[in-house]
Amino acid sequence: SQQGEEDPQALSIQEGENATMNCSYKTSINNLQWYRQNSGRGLVHLILIRSNEREKHSGRLRVTLDTSKKSSSLLITASRAADTASYFCATDDKGGSEKLVFGKGTKLTVNP
Amino acid sequence: GAGVSQSPRYKVAKRGQDVALRCDPISGHVSLFWYQQALGQGPEFLTYFQNEAQLDKSGLPSDRFFAERPEGSVSTLKIQRTQQEDSAVYLCASSPRRVGNQPQHFGDGTRLSIL
């Protein structure tokens, strides 16, 4: 079953604008990851944030994590048409399995 | 190639047929995962291996689903007596196992359509 929800389900913006996607999860975690998926392709890892971190940056990406609210956000700044994709958050299984539990994703469209 | 390779990319089968999906992980990666992705949804975990050992198969939806990785590298996901609800994209991922969770590297998937 899915771990949680991404919000919004779909987001359409103009090139140059910022895009913010949110993710909520249900159980305790060791870390949370964000992945991108272009249409018809596999998932590409973007960034991993550990449970003891509150914020992490990678290029135009900024991720925050609030373990008290069991939520995370992904901010893409100065978006480009090439950022058009679906974005998923994924949490680990604190029970010891290496499996990832994914949300339903946010479909981002960046219009040129 | 350097990435995870899956074959075939597309598979069409009639209901009741058996199918086999193949995954070639990144060389040297210890862990290998299978996920099922329905249209418009996130991937859902099926099973995973460390080397040849299947450590978690809790996500396999029924006993019609079977996965193996006999030599600790290539893996095959087999679905017997396919049903229409098996139609989905099947994703394989691999990762080098180190302490703590690591990013997983995904293949482009096999899109399975059951008629």
Interface residues (C-beta under 8 A of the other chain):
Chain A: S1 Q2 N30 N31 Q33 Y35 G40 R41 G42 L43 V44 H45 L48 F88 A90 D92 S97 E98 K99 L100 V101 F102 G103 K104 G105
Chain B: V4 S31 F33 Y35 G40 Q41 G42 P43 E44 F45 Y48 Q50 L55 D56 S58 G59 L91 A93 S95 R97 G100 N101 P103 Q104 H105 F106 G107 D108 G109
